[in-house]
Amino acid sequence: MPAIPTHSEEAAGLKGLHLFFAAQSACSSRVRLLLAEKGIPWTGHHLDLLKKENVDPAYFAINPRGLVPTLVDDGQVVIESADIMFWLERRFPEPGFTPEGPADRAAMEEWVVRSATDHVKAVKTYAYIRRNAKAAAKTAEEVELYYRLQKDPEMLAFHARHDGTGDPFTEQDLQAAAELIETLMAQMEAAITADGWLAGPAYSLADMAWAAAWRTWELAGYPLDRHPVLCAWFARIADRPAWREIARLWAEPPRERVLQFAGA
Ligand SMILES: N[C@@H](CCC(=O)N[C@@H](CS)C(=O)NCC(=O)O)C(=O)O
């Protein structure tokens, strides 16, 4: 997916690699994990989603859906976590996290794309119902600003479910999200190779893409211990130095807005 045109002078003027992210966002974390694994130096622009720092005209000028993450690479804007991962893998091929063979490569691409496209249905819905609903509630002013800025139908429909402007989430929504999570987990278990990775014999973008979703489910209280194969898979990722940095910021979101991340 190519970079999107931007009307943001702020973004167009940025030099080097910049990531607009939230420390506790699964989509941001999969990109941060890849940056950490590649040892690429980058500048982070932290947005506190609970404080609605993303609901801001300046940020919507950079990302038209107001979502994190957004990558800005020498003034080129890339949105959607899957597209950002593919962009970084092409731009900085070493070390590479793309499987060798065409079948494993195709599987990897499908897992990465699904991590971003199933996100709203499986990760976000479950987390909002179980954990975020109160914390993420908007004031009347924030709701008004959000509906002025947001044009994306999927986001409008999603946020109306928890901000009081639409029908609230129901037990059936929670059930549907849990069923999708179970289906995904069954597919992940079936895909995991003897070497313990999702798309072939080596750790790849596919594993990074789903590790962050796993952490979100864990924090939202999803019963994960019914899936020992996946628990072991995640434990291997959590043991990597790159993940420790993700976990550190997730536990203690930064107070500063702009942060420098050194390469390895
Ligand atoms: N498909 C998008 C989803 C991005 C997304 O939903 N990000 C969440 C955090 S994980 C967010 O920005 N939430 C704020 C909101 O919905 O306003 C991607 O993969 O980048």
The ligand as a MOL file (V3000), in Angstrom:
LIG
                    3D

  0  0  0     0  0            999 V3000
M  V30 BEGIN CTAB
M  V30 COUNTS 20 19 0 0 0
M  V30 BEGIN ATOM
M  V30 1 N -6.8160 -1.1160 11.1220 0
M  V30 2 C -6.1390 -0.1460 11.9140 0
M  V30 3 C -6.7790 -0.0600 13.2830 0
M  V30 4 C -6.1480 1.0310 14.1300 0
M  V30 5 C -6.8700 1.2150 15.4740 0
M  V30 6 O -8.0620 0.8910 15.6180 0
M  V30 7 N -6.1200 1.7360 16.4360 0
M  V30 8 C -6.6910 1.9780 17.7450 0
M  V30 9 C -5.6650 1.6470 18.8130 0
M  V30 10 S -5.1980 -0.0750 18.7260 0
M  V30 11 C -7.0430 3.4540 17.8920 0
M  V30 12 O -6.4050 4.3070 17.3110 0
M  V30 13 N -8.1240 3.7470 18.6500 0
M  V30 14 C -8.6050 5.0810 18.8310 0
M  V30 15 C -9.9720 5.2940 18.2360 0
M  V30 16 O -10.6290 4.3410 17.8140 0
M  V30 17 O -10.3790 6.4650 18.2020 0
M  V30 18 C -4.6390 -0.4990 11.9810 0
M  V30 19 O -4.3450 -1.6930 11.9120 0
M  V30 20 O -3.7910 0.3970 12.0790 0
M  V30 END ATOM
M  V30 BEGIN BOND
M  V30 1 1 1 2
M  V30 2 1 2 3
M  V30 3 1 2 18
M  V30 4 1 3 4
M  V30 5 1 4 5
M  V30 6 2 5 6
M  V30 7 1 5 7
M  V30 8 1 7 8
M  V30 9 1 8 9
M  V30 10 1 8 11
M  V30 11 1 9 10
M  V30 12 2 11 12
M  V30 13 1 11 13
M  V30 14 1 13 14
M  V30 15 1 14 15
M  V30 16 2 15 16
M  V30 17 1 15 17
M  V30 18 2 18 19
M  V30 19 1 18 20
M  V30 END BOND
M  V30 END CTAB
M  END
